[in-house]
Amino acid sequence: MTTDNGPTPFSTARLDAVPLRVAHAEEMAVVLDDPALHTFTGGAPEDADTLRVRYERQTAGSPDPDELWWNWVLRIRGEDCLAGYVQATVRGSRAEIAWVTGTERQGRGYAKEAARGLVAHLLSGGAVRTVIAHIHPDHAASAAVAASAGLVRNGEWEDGEERWVLGEQ
């Protein structure tokens, strides 16, 4: 369940999704320190100080009262380390989601597990009825994650990315 006050934690078989805190910046800077993670999204890895500033903004919430920003870091339960993050931007009954798994943790199914868990978590509260992801057409791994979470291509495009949807449209 999530609330207007922010995200609530959720868990999957191997991951604990913990609400983002500024204190996560140091560890996340290491997790996200690979230019390859930005191949399809642009940008470059950010250092801990830059992430702290970003996390301060994200945890403060959207300046638009009709939009909610929910962000979680993904902790691997058995290893007690962070693997990446998931996020949802919620407006009314629609949530736009995204996920990133650090390069060292890729190929182990964490992104699929996290995305499935995020979608189930968002839909379980009843307020979110539509989940959307935007995926670069050449990013096969993200397409596989979206499909695993139950999203399907709907033929619409935005900023060069294909829209994937689950639920009402």
N, C-alpha and C positions, 0 to 999 in steps of 0.2 A: 504494500500500500504506500502511496505517496500522499503528501498533503500540500496545501497551499504554502505551508511554512518551509517546505523543502522535501528532499527525497528521504525515504526511510530505507534502511538496509534491506537487502535480500540476499539469498544464498542459492547456489546451485550445488551439484554433486561435489565439485572440487573448489569452487570459488565463493568468496564472500564479497559482495558488492557493498562497499562502505561509502557513505556520503563523503564527497570531496571536502577536504580541509586544506587550508593554506599550508599546514605542516607537512602535507604530502609532497610539496614541491621538490625537495631535495632528492627523495627516492625516485620520483617520477622523471626528473631530469636525466637520471641514469637509464631508466626503462625506455625513455623516448629518444635517446641520444643516437639516432641512426638516420642519416639523410634519406635512406631508402623508404622510411615511413612516410615521406612527403612526396613520393613519386607522383601520386595521383591527386593529391590535395594542394600541392604547392607549399612554399615556405621552407623552413629549415628547423633543425632541432633548437630548442630554447634552453638556456641555462637555468639553474635553480632560481636565481633572482628574477628573471623574466617570468618564469612560471609562477612564482609567488605573487607577482603583480596580477597576472592573468587569473589566478585562483582567488585572489581577493575580489576581483570583479565578478567572477562567476558565482562565488558563494554569497555575495551581496544580493544577487538576484537581478532579474531583468528590470530595466528602468520603465518598461511598459507593463502596467498593472494587469494587462490581459494576457501576458505571456509569462510562463514559468520556466526557469532553467533548473533542470535536475541533472546533477553530475555525480558519478560514483567512480571510485578507483576499484580495481579488481585485485583482491588479495588471494593468492593461492594458499589454501588452508594448510595443506601438509608441509609447505615450505616457508610459510610466513613471510612471503615477499610479494611485492606488487608485480602484476603482469601487464597492466594497461588500464583502460577506462572505458566506460559506456556513458552516454549522455542522452537526454531527451529534452527537447524544447516543446513545451506543451502550450497550446492555444486552443481553448475550448475543449472539444472532444478529440482533437488531433494531436498526436505526438510525432515529432520528427526526431529520429534516433540516429546515433552514430556510435562507432566502436573503434578502438585501436588496441592492438596487442603489440607489445614490444617485440622487436626482432628475435631476441633470444628465446622467447616463449611461443613463437609462431610454429605452426605445424603440429600442435598437440591438441587441437580442438577447443582451445580456450575461447576463441572469438565466437565460435558457433554456440558453445555452452552459455557464454555471457549474453549474447544477443537473444537466444531463446528465453533465458531467465529474465532479461529486461522486458521483453514483449509480454511474457506471462505476468510479470509484476505490474506493468502498466495497465494491462487489461483487467487484472483482478480487482482493482478498485472501483470499476464501473464507470468512472468519469471519462476515461479514454476509450474511444471506440474505433479509432483509426490510427494505425501506425504506418509511418512513411520513412523510407530511407532513400537517399540520393547516391547513386553509385556510378563511378566512371565506367564507361563501356569496356575499357580494357582491363579492369580490375576483377579478374576471375575469382580471386579469393573472397573479395567482398560480396560478389554476386552469390557465391556458394553460402556465405554466412547468412545473407538475407533470405535465401531460399530455405535454409535450415530453420530459420525463425518463422517461417510461414508466409513471408512476403512474396509477392509476385510482381513481375514487370507489368506496368499498366499502359505503356506506350507513350507516356508523357516525358518530356525532357525539360530540364532547367539548368542553365549555366553549363551545358555540355555533359550533364549527368542524367542518367536514366532514373525515373521515379519507380520505386518498388513500394507496394502497398499491401496492407493486411487490414481488413475490416471495411466499414462503410466508406464510400467515396464521395 
